[in-house]
Amino acid sequence: AAMMAAAVARRGRLGREGRASLCSFLLGASVAALPLLLGSSPSLLAAPGLRGRLALALHVAGVNAALLLIYPRPLYKIAVRACFLGFAFGCGLLLSAGRSAWRHFGWYMCSLSLFHYSEYLVTAINNPRSLSLDSFLLNHSFEYNLAALSSWVEFTLEKLFFPELKQITWLSTVGLLMVIFGDCLRKAAMLTAGSNFNHIVQNEKSDTHTLVTSGVYGWFRHPSYVGWFYWSIGTQVLLCNPICVVGYALASWRFFRERIEEEEITLIHFFGEEYLEYKRKVPSGLPFIKGVKLEL
């Protein structure tokens, strides 16, 4: 958060889309305050009675009505997505604060929602010209959505049949640390790259496009992919999902191997020998991925 605040100060004021998204995210996250308002415990969400369910429904309806009144339709589309992510974050906090068997899933909800929202917010700070609804990465791909659904199904089934597997707190803590490391590395890469960063591989070089080799790019050639790789695996370690840990590792590795090769062909075309020299000195950062191979 401090890193993003410093970036905002350095690059100027946050645009209206960024401001709308931030206010909406916080408004959605205010669901975490419901136990205080109701005078109940944080376990409200884990086993809510009629009063708890009614409070959640009224919160969602009230916040959505407020967004409709405050924002015109183009901004409402942004606000409702940010608010949804904030609501998921707030619900994750409620689950995390409780003592139910879903506590670690609450950690996961916070991690997932914050990852997607911060993708939008950092893009709004860094490269507002490329900002769009797709910057939330909520519709990243069918495969990504299927992977998320698979992890929820595995967690739920294993919680029903092997509940002790979901109570390995030390393992979930390791996963949470992986998630924090991965997300911080990715956001550091985005902030370091500035307007050079884009969620879509660029096929044409713009006048402002430069080769970034400082900061975390001095550690790895593709720090944003390294961060995302370990973040994705960390989410499954956090959930103690053995099947998805293996599946995510293999699928993510294959995806980033192909993505890095595609991107490096473009970077060599853009920067020529300058990138080749950088490629020789700095590793990709991902295990057993060396990037595009050049025929001599």
Order of alpha helices (4+ residues) and beta strands (2+ residues): alpha-alpha-alpha-alpha-alpha-alpha-alpha-alpha-alpha-alpha-alpha
